[in-house]
């Protein structure tokens, strides 16, 4: 007899002997749906020293009697316990259904990952920023990608080594891929904007202007008034001033100045047209990638 054992003598002469034992049971787990996984464990109890005539083992009659429902180790919750005896050997068999609590992983890993991906996409495709500041977007994207690598490394370090990728790690990896693809698309837009606004003198195609809702009145209203500047007034005064002494030279200078102002105005209009077009591309891609980001989060969390 020990402090953890108990002997009860009943009025009918039967004696009940009970004791406390801590048992370890091997339970294979399927972690494909981690941290939203549910596990099923099987426990077999038999006797090695007594025959069936000497020892009769009977399972508990209800879950409440086993105190199984609601029992937890902090992460896994016992949702159901089924006990029965084998009529051939009278061995006891129990089936335990366990469910993992995903609150910790959702609040600490999945939601921060989703927010980081959202901020990355918004930073990469901010409209009206198609100049050198787009390189700042690249720095933001690289910082977020490094954050994803850190989270993925932390999650993988805490998980059991398996031959497959659990849902939690797959979610982080998918968000990493989405931000990587968005970064590549943003770089392509940056290069294309530089080519069409610096190296090319062509206006956007008419179909692209219609798709981007580019209107001539909108371009004119947004263009600064340069045709009445001091330079234009100076070039006009060269032609009208008789004291210059060289009318032909003044006319040539005035013509070149006027042509230069016209080209500057046309280049300004062309650059603004391309900027509006690339702004529309930014808006299109940010909506597309954000929809994909939200769908990924819902699919893995639901």
Secondary structure, 3 states (H helix, E strand, C coil): CCCCEEEEECCCCCEEEEECCCCCCCCCCCCCCCCCCEEEEEEEECCCCCCCCCCCCCCCCCHHHHCCCCCECCCEEEEEEEEEECCCCCCEEEEEEEEECCHHHHHHHHHHHHHHHHHHHHHHCCCCCCCCCHHHHHHHHHHHHHHHHHHHHHHHHHCCCCCCCCHHHHHHHHHHHHHHHHHHHHHHHHHHHHHHHHHCCCCCCHHHHHHCCCCHHHHHHHCCCCCCCHHHHHHHHHHHCHHHCCHHHHHHHHHHHHHHHHHHHHHHHHHHHHHHHHHHHHHHHHHHHHHHHHHHHHHHHC
